[in-house]
């Protein structure tokens, strides 16, 4: 089925109507117009469409998986995703196009396609998180196709995950910190300590601004869901200590430099050795280097469990901690039983034994 130019009309109260002409549905923008009548397809627009088709190689047939992916990339559903999500998904969209791009959409209405999907996923079986991501992105594209009436059913839906995502009962213990810290720079150590005191995920951790840190809590609209997610995290004594150390280290470092080379404290609480905000990838790379050198088995995400134990010791209830972390209360309770309550029993027993030997 041939696709012609696709014209989108946008109207806003008090503003002239705007027209956007795309080379094809899901294709690149070739013309825009403000006000007036619906644009006519002039020779100039036709030339621009031809150039767009040539640039994109073969013209994308409307009823192929490639066309579906192209349409999804241009959709409002794609554009509303957070930048970090888009960045992580783009390579998987490319892989989907490379594997299934030439297949007609009718093939994906046949339940037997599920076997092909699983076979494609299994090439990452040794990296279960990657395998699950492959299915997640493909399933999202297929669901979008179903919603748009271009597919009858999403046959990637309901495929079991390979990676055990529930690591809520895993925490960093004292031995992990002891092995990790000598292998990490002071900037990475500060980030790990702050993660253990706030429960923030990597993407939010490196972006946490000083102005979100109040007297009693961190109150912040994070980057997740394009700023629509609001978090409230109580400030523990350990959190204040880490933040005070960062400020003191900055002051000492700037004092030792010539006045012309001094820099203000960055807007973010964490920064690299140049006192510039970390990027998620930059910090992740430095963290992974230190983790590999230390030989520890826990990962950065497991510091959320460590934060949970510190909240318990500070007196927060399971429900309060679950609300902060977005967990189920049973996950919080399992940490309390496994680490906090057990530790308190051991300390109490040791105290009784000590008193009995005096």
N, C-alpha and C positions, 0 to 999 in steps of 0.2 A: 504494500500500500504506500503510495507516494505521499509525502508530507509537504505542504506548502508553508508559506510564512505564517507565523503565529503572532497575532496582535493582542496585546493586553491593554485594557483601559483602566485607569486608576482615577478615582474621583475623591476629593476631599472638600469638606465644607469651606466655602470662602476662597477656594483656589481654582485656577483653571484646570480643566480636565487634561490629563496627560496620557499619551499613547506611546507604547513601547512595541517595536516590531522586532521579533526574533526570527532568525533564519529558518527555524522550525521549532516545533514544541520541544522545549528543553534545550534548544540550541543557543548560540550566542546572540547578543543584542546587535542589530545592524542599523537601527534608526530609532530616534525618539522625537516626539513632537509635543508641544505644549499648546493647548487651545485649538480651536477650529474643529473641522469635521474629521471623521475617522480617516487616517492617512490612506492615500491610494498607493498601490504598488508601482512605483515609478521605475524607469530604467536604471536609475542610480541605486535603488534598493535591490533590484534584481541582480545587479553587478555585485553588490555587497554580499548577497546570499550566495552567489556563485563562488565568490572568494572564500566565504566561510566554509562551504562544502569542500572546496579544494584543500583548505587548510586542515580540515578534520579528516582528510583522506576520503574514503568512500562515504557516500551519503548513508546515514543511519536509517535502516528500514524501521518502520513504525512498530512492527510486530516481533522484534527481536529483544533478547535480554539486554543487549547494548543500549537500545533505545530506552528501555525501562530504567536502566542505571543513569543514562543521560537525563531523563526526565526527573528522576529522584534528586539528582545533584542540583537541579534548577528549581526544586519545589520549595514552598514555604516551610514544609516539615524539616527539610535539610537546613534551611537558613536559620531556623530558630534554635538549632543545636548549639551548644557552647563551642567556642573556638577550639578548645582542647579536644572535645569529642570529634569535631570535624577533622582535625589533624590526625587523630588516631584511626579514623575510619577510611580516610582517602586511600591509603595503600590497599585496604581490603576491597574497596570498590574497584580499584584497578585490577586486582586479582580475579574478582568475579567477572569483570569484562573479558579478561584474558582467557578464562576457562569456559565461560558460558555465553560470551557476547554474541556469537553467531547463531546460537540456538533460538528457534522460534518460540514465542511465548506459549504456544499451544502445548509444547513439550512439558512445560511446568504445571500444566493442569492434570497431567497423568501421574497417578500416585507412584508409579515406578521410578520417577525422577528422584525420589527420596534416597534410593540406593546410590545414585550418582552423586548426590549431595554428600552423603556419608563418606563415600570413597574419596571425594575431594577434600573433605575435612580431615580424614585420617592421615593425610600426608604430614600433618602437624601433630600427630598423636603423641610424639615425644615431648611436645610443648603444649600441654593441655590448655593453658590459658589462651594461646594463639588459636588452637583448634576451636575453642568456644567463641572467640571473637569472630572467626570466619563465619560461623553459623549465625551469630547475633546480627552481623551486618547484612548477610544474605537474607535472613528472615525479615529484617526491617524493610529491605527493598521489595521483597515479595508481598509483604503486608501492604505496603504503599500501593503496589500494583493492584491488589485486591480492592482496596478502598477506591481506587480510580476506575474500577470496572474493567481493567485490562487482564486480570487473572480471575479464575474462579475460586482458587484455594491456595493457601500458603503451605506447601508441603515440607517446609523447613521448620514449621512450628512444632514445638513439643519434643525436639531432639534433646536427649539427655546431655547435660554438661559433663565434660571429662575432668574439669578442675574442681576440687573441693574448695568452694569459695568461703565456707564458714570456718574462718580461723579465729573466731572471736574468743575461743578458750586458750589461745596461745599468746603469751606475753614475753617481753624481754625481762630476763632476770638479771641479778647482779653480775653473774658470770659472763653474760652476753655483753654488758656494758664494759666490763673489765677487759674482755678480749678485743672489743671493737675500738675503743677510744685511742689506744696507742697507734692504730693504723689510720686514723682519720685526722684531718686538719681541724684546727680549733673551730673554723666556721661550720664544718660538717658536724662536729660534736655538739655545737650550740643548736643546730637544726634538729638533731636527734633528741636532745634534751627537751626542746620546746615541743616536739611532737609527743613526747611522753607526758608532757604536762598539759596538753590541750586536746589530744586526740585528732588533730587535723590531718587530713590526707595531704599527699605531697603537693598537688596543684594549689591547694589553699594555703598550705604551710608556707611556701616560698613567697606568696603574695600578701600575707597578713600585714596590714598597714599599722603603723604605730597609733594612728588616730582611731582605730577600732578597739584599742586596749584602754578600758576605763579603770576606775578605782577598784571596782569589785568584780568586773566581768569583761570578757571580750564579746562585743556586740557588733556583728558584721554581716553585710549582704555579700556573700561569697560569689566567686565566678561561676559557680554551678547554676545551670538553668538561666544563664545570662543575668545574674544578679538577683534572681527572684527568690533564692534560698537565703534565709536569715538564720544565723546561728547565734546562740547565747551560751558561752562557756564560762563557768566561774573561775576566777583567778585563785589558784592554789598558792601556798607559800613558795613551793618549788618553781612555779611559773614566774613569780616576781623576782626570785633569785636569778633565774636565767636572764631575764630581761635587764635587770640591773647590771649583770656581768657584761652583757653586750654593750650597754651604754658606757660603762667604765672602760672597757677595752678600746672603744672608739675614741673616747676622750684622751686616753693615754697615747694611743697611736698618733692622733692629730697633734698632740703636744710635742711629740718627738720630731715632727716634720717642720720644714720651713713654712712660714706663714702662707706663701704663695701656693704651696702644694697641699694645704689642708682642705678637707672636704667636710661638708655637713653630714650629719647622720642621715642615712638613706630613709626614704619614706616607708620602706618595708622593715619589719623587725629583723629579718635575716638578710644576709648579704654575703658575697664572696670575698676573696682576699683583697679585692680592689675597692671594697665598700660599694659595690654595685649590686642591685637585686639579683638573686639567682633566677635563672630560667628553670622550669621543671626538668628539662632534659639535662641541663648542666649540673644541677644538684644531683639528679638521679645517677649520672655517670660517676661523679665523685663518691657518692654513697656506695654504689656497687663495687667500686675499686677497693674501698676500705672493707666492705663486707667480705669480699673474696679473700683479701689478705688476712682477715681475722679468722676465717673459717667458721663463723657463726651460721646457724641454720635459720634463724628468725629473719623476717624482712621488715621493711619500713612500716608497712601496714599493721604489723603486730604491735606497734607501739600504742595503737588505740586500746588494746587490752591492758597495757601497762597503765595508761591514763585511767582506765576504769578502776584498777586496783587502788590508785592514789585517791580517786574520788571516794571509794569505799572507806578508806582509812580516814578521810576527811569528814566522814559522817553522812554522805549522801545515800539516799535509798536506791534500791535497784531500779525503781520506776524513773527516778530523776536521772540516773545515769543512762538508762535506755533512751530517754527522751533526748538527751544531749547527743548521743552517738547514733541515734536512729536504729537501735538494735531492739531485739525482742528481750523482754525481761528474763526469760529463761536462759539466754546467753550470758547476761550479766550475773545471774545467780550461779551459773556453773563456774565462773571465774571466782566469785566470792567463796564458794565451797572449796575450790581446788587450790587457791593461793592465799586468800586473805584469812579466812576462818582457820585453815590448816596452820598458817604461820602463827596465828594468835594462840592456838592450842599448844604448839611447840614452845612458844615463849612462856606461856603459863606453866607448863610442865617443868621447863628449865628453872623457872623461878622457884617453884615448890621444891625441886630437888636441891637447889642452892640453899634454901632456907633450912632444909632438913639436915644438911651437912655442917651447918654452923655450930 
